[in-house]
Every structure is written in structure tokens, then in C-alpha cells.
Amino acid sequence: MGMILEEFNSDDSFELPSTATYIINQNGVITAGYADVDQSKRMDPLDTIHAVQSLKSR
């Protein structure tokens, strides 16, 4: 892809970012979350909507 990880990360860790979705309530508590090292996988949009909607009922 033309990127040299050592230069991008400024070290030799070979770390890559991973995607994550967190639903956080007004008290700063994570009420739902999803993370996967496969960047093509994300939290299902309906699950995200339901998690946000559930905050209203609490």
C-alpha cells in the first residue's frame, strides 16, 4: 500500500489501528461496545441504534 509502518508509527512495533465502536452514557460508562482486529468488520448499525435508544429508557 506504499506505507512503511516503521516510519508511520515512529518505531518498529508494526502496530495497526483496529476499529471499535463504543456507546457511552452521560456518566461516562460504556454501555455497549464492539471491537475487531479485522477492519472490515464493524458494529451492526441496528445494534448501534438500539444501544443508543436504550440510553433514553434508563
Secondary structure, DSSP 8 states (H G I E B T S, - for coil): ----HHHHHTSS------EEEEEE-TTS-EEEEEEESSTT----HHHHHHHHHHHHT-
